[in-house]
Amino acid sequence: MKRLEKNWLEWSVFAFSFTLVAGVLIYLTYDALTRDNRPPDIIVQFGEIKAQKDHYLLPVLVANHGDLTAKNIQIEILLNNDGQTLERATFEIDFLPRRATHEGWVTFRSDPQSAKEIQAHILGYQKP
């Protein structure tokens, strides 16, 4: 019986596939061994304010720098002037994986630029 030899294309596809699978396995092993299982570390940043007809939009970027996922994250954003709260808005995220970001917007009736301070408080989140 005659044995068929593989051509260069078959060997190339095999080498590429083997390298890809080996790379994924090495990455997953490294990630599992170096992960600390730190709780979610949620950071809130604000973008540039945009004026609309009857309200102002404040972009909110929320990042999870921890090693665990958080769900049902509730964030309160306050516009403060000399220790007095002018206006407040809430922002909720259903699911935020580890090392991920989420972007959204909150609206205010008054101009956030008129406030001396914009504060964000993480009110709470759950473990999925």
Phi, psi and omega in degrees: 000135183276132181268130180276136177265147178279143178272178185295329180293317178297318178295322179295315179296318178299314181296317179297314180296316179298316180297318180296312180296316179297320179297318178296317179296319179295316180297314181296321177295313179300315181297319180293324182281332184260358180285134183264350185060037175290147178295165179304134176243094189266124181244136180245132176231153181248148178258198182280132182288138179238127179277134174248187182300307185236012179203175179238138178259129176244110177293138181235126177247121182247127181238143175251106180267003179276181181263352181245156180278148176238149176227160181051052181281128178246127183235136176249132180242126185243140169259116184244145173225114179052046177080359180253134180278120179277317182202153178225150177221154177243154185219130182233138178239129182290319189207127179226101180296168177297143179055035180240165176233158178219138181241141177205186181223147170241154181245147176229148175282323178265158183289119178298337179289340178283342178281145178284336184213137172246119182246148174235132176238132172277112182282329179167167176201168182239158173273129181290000000 
